[in-house]
Amino acid sequence: MTSVLPLPFEIISMVVLVGILIVDLLLIIKRPHVPTMREASLWVGVYVLLALVFAGCMFWLGDAQHGTEFLAGWLTEYSLSIDNLFVFVLILSSFKVPYEYQQRALMVGIVLALIFRGIFILAGAALIQRYIWVFFIFGAWLVWTAWQQVKPEQEGPVKDGLLVRLVKKVLPYTDEYDGGRMFTRIDGKRYVTPMLLVFVALGSTDLLFALDSIPAIFGITQSPFIVFTANVFALMGLRQLYFLLGGLLERLEYLKYGIAAILAFIGVKLVLHALHENELPFINGGEAVAVPEISTLMSLGFIVVAMLVATIASLVKVRREDRESGSRRGRGAPRT
C-alpha cells in the first residue's frame, strides 16, 4: 500500500467498534425481545451507513487503495456472514430456540465469530508476512469451498456437531429451556439447558466459517486493520438482518452461487498473486511467474456484480413462484 493510516484513527476506530458491540450485547441481555420490522430495518440501515462513513474516512485519511480494499473486504465478509446466517437459522430451528431468546443466541454467535476471526487474522497476518507461498494453500482452500457451496446437498435433519455430542455425553442435559439460562436445577441436580448446546453449535459453526472468511479477505488486502474492521462491520447488524429477512432468507436460492463465484474468484486471485511473488524453487526455478494480477478495483466490481445478480435472480424466482402459486389457487377456487 502506498500510505499508512494514522495510528490515532486506527486506535479510536477499534475502541468505538468494540464499544458498540459491548453496548449491543448488554442491551440484549437486559431486554430480550423480538424486534419489529421497523426496528430491525432501522438498525441494519444504521450499521450499513456506519460502514460507508468509515469507508469514506479511509478514502480521506488514507487513499483510494485503502478505501477500495475496505469496501471490497466488507462486501465479501458481509456476503459470507449472510451465508453464516443461513446456518444460524438451521441451528436455531433445530434446537427450537424460543423466539424472544433468539436475539441473545445470535449475539453470542456474532461475538464468538469475532473472537475466532480475530485469532485467525493474527495467525494469517503472521503467516503471509513470512511465507508468501501460503497463498497457494489459501487459494486452493477457497476454490474447494466454492465447490462445496454449489454441489448438490442431501436432504435430511440437521445433525448435532462433534462438540455438541461431546457436551451431551459429558454433562447431564435437559430438553427444556429455562428462559435464556445455560444451566438449570431439576430436583436439586444441575443440568445443561438447550441454550448452552445452541451456543456450542454456533461457536463450532463460527470456527468453520472463519476458515473461509479470513483467507478470502486476505486475498483482497494484507492489512490486519482493514481485515478486522471489515469483519466487524460485516457482523454488526447481522442479528437484526436475521429478523428483517425472516422467511425470505431461505428463499434466496441463488445467493449461494454468488458467494461461490466470489470465493472461487478470490481463490484464483490468491494463486495468481502467489505465482507473481513466487519463492518456491520447484516452480519456475524459484523466480516470479509472469501472470496477470487482479486489481482491488476489479475485485470490488466482481463482488458487487456477483451479489447483485444472485440476489436479483433469487427475488425474480420468488416472485414468479408466488405468482404461479396464486394462479393455481385462483384456478382451484370453487365457483359461487
Secondary structure as the mmCIF struct_conf table of DSSP 4:
data_model
#
loop_
_struct_conf.conf_type_id
_struct_conf.id
_struct_conf.beg_label_comp_id
_struct_conf.beg_label_asym_id
_struct_conf.beg_label_seq_id
_struct_conf.end_label_comp_id
_struct_conf.end_label_asym_id
_struct_conf.end_label_seq_id
BEND BEND1 SER A 3 SER A 3
HELX_RH_AL_P HELX_RH_AL_P1 LEU A 7 LYS A 30
BEND BEND2 ARG A 31 ARG A 31
HELX_RH_AL_P HELX_RH_AL_P2 MET A 37 LEU A 61
TURN_TY1_P TURN_TY1_P1 GLY A 62 GLY A 62
HELX_RH_AL_P HELX_RH_AL_P3 ALA A 64 SER A 94
TURN_TY1_P TURN_TY1_P2 PHE A 95 LYS A 96
HELX_RH_3T_P HELX_RH_3T_P1 TYR A 99 TYR A 101
HELX_RH_AL_P HELX_RH_AL_P4 GLN A 102 ARG A 130
TURN_TY1_P TURN_TY1_P3 ILE A 132 TRP A 133
HELX_RH_AL_P HELX_RH_AL_P5 VAL A 134 VAL A 150
BEND BEND3 LYS A 151 LYS A 151
HELX_LH_PP_P HELX_LH_PP_P1 PRO A 152 GLU A 155
HELX_LH_PP_P HELX_LH_PP_P2 PRO A 157 ASP A 160
HELX_RH_AL_P HELX_RH_AL_P6 LEU A 162 VAL A 170
BEND BEND4 LEU A 171 LEU A 171
STRN STRN1 TYR A 173 TYR A 173
BEND BEND5 ASP A 175 GLU A 176
TURN_TY1_P TURN_TY1_P4 GLY A 179 GLY A 180
BEND BEND6 MET A 182 MET A 182
STRN STRN2 PHE A 183 ILE A 186
TURN_TY1_P TURN_TY1_P5 ASP A 187 GLY A 188
STRN STRN3 LYS A 189 VAL A 192
HELX_RH_AL_P HELX_RH_AL_P7 PRO A 194 PHE A 218
TURN_TY1_P TURN_TY1_P6 GLY A 219 ILE A 220
HELX_RH_AL_P HELX_RH_AL_P8 PRO A 224 LEU A 235
TURN_TY1_P TURN_TY1_P7 MET A 236 GLY A 237
HELX_RH_AL_P HELX_RH_AL_P9 LEU A 238 LEU A 245
HELX_RH_3T_P HELX_RH_3T_P2 GLY A 246 ARG A 251
TURN_TY1_P TURN_TY1_P8 GLU A 253 TYR A 254
HELX_RH_AL_P HELX_RH_AL_P10 LEU A 255 HIS A 276
TURN_TY1_P TURN_TY1_P9 GLU A 277 GLU A 277
TURN_TY1_P TURN_TY1_P10 PRO A 281 PHE A 282
BEND BEND7 ILE A 283 ILE A 283
HELX_RH_3T_P HELX_RH_3T_P3 ASN A 284 GLY A 286
BEND BEND8 GLU A 287 GLU A 287
HELX_LH_PP_P HELX_LH_PP_P3 ALA A 288 VAL A 289
HELX_LH_PP_P HELX_LH_PP_P4 PRO A 292 SER A 295
HELX_RH_AL_P HELX_RH_AL_P11 THR A 296 GLY A 332
BEND BEND9 ALA A 333 ALA A 333
HELX_LH_PP_P HELX_LH_PP_P5 PRO A 334 ARG A 335
#
